[in-house]
Amino acid sequence: MLHVSASPHIRDRVTTRSIMLRVIIALIPVIIASSFIFGLRAPMMFAVSAAAAAGFEAISRVVMKRQQTVGDLSAIVTGLLIAASLPANCPLWVLVIGDFIAIVVVKQMFGGLGDNFANPAVTARIVLSVSFAGQLAGYSVLDKFVSGSGVDLVSSATPLMVAKSGQGALPSVLDLFLGRHAGSIGETCVLALLIGGIFLVISGIIDLWTPLTFIGTTVLFVTLTGQDPFVHLLSGALILAAIFMVTDYVTTPTTIAGKIIFGAGAGLLTGLLRVYSAMPEGVSFAILLMNILTPHIERWTTPKTIGGVKHAGK
């Protein structure tokens, strides 16, 4: 069968699989860094989550009698991002439930990749935080980063929690940058995240419109409200989300103006939630709210067609 479509016709070797493979490569520094900060528990969580997400994708496609898509690697990327957004002491069964929510409920029930209205990893993280607050309430880190000795995981407050309560000493800027503090396993080491982000920019997978606007708006807002900008910049999920979540092809606008609006909106909401809400972190909720607005932002910022027929009004 001959398929005829309107010009221009662009041939490109880039596929969904090749894009997702580069994202997985970009996450490797994060996985390596997490094993030093949280011990062997971290790579185990990444492996379990990736395997569960791929399994749910394969099974759901069979049950729904649709073409198999597990080979495009998008499910594995989702699984890795879900693990990255959870603390090291998260029970594995909670992690697997998160994979089910992301892959089956958010992605496949809406038609699969390209049809989901929200970022699956972000939505799963929110559902888990609301449904399993007790299991996700505590954060931990290797004892060597707390007392200077020991290789066991010990409970510790995250920098955002310390800043929110005003009690306790905050880590130094260097410790924040290197991730030597409690937090979710994939969000603490900013150095590892930046290595992955630079790789994605160089390889052309992401651009910087949304990430820089998102980070800049958040930092500007917390600074204007009297907060420590370095704490908000170098801790929490801000950098992780800026590189791997607000750059999602499906749930964020494609126009440059739309990307800037999306990033500014997500940054403003993140700042508002961090400063004025009861929770220390607000990145996931901010991104989900902006995902809902993405179709409208896309419509508002789509350039008008040049040369089209202008219909006279009645």
Secondary structure, 3 states (H helix, E strand, C coil): CCCCCCCCCCCCCCCHHHHHHHHHHHHHHHHHHHHHHHCCHHHHHHHHHHHHHHHHHHHHHHHCCCCCCHHHCHHHHHHHHHHHCCECCCCHHHHHHHHHHHHHHHHHHHCCCCCCCCCHHHHHHHHHHHHCCCCCCCCEEEHHHCCCCCCCEEECCCHHHHHHHCCCCCCCHHHHHHCCCCCECCCCCHHHHHHHHHHHHHCCCCCCHHHHHHHHHHHHHHHHCCCCHHHHHHCCCHHHHHHHCCCCCCCCCCCHHHHHHHHHHHHHHHHHHHHHCCCCCCHHHHHHHHHHHHHHHHHHHCCCCCCCCCCCCC
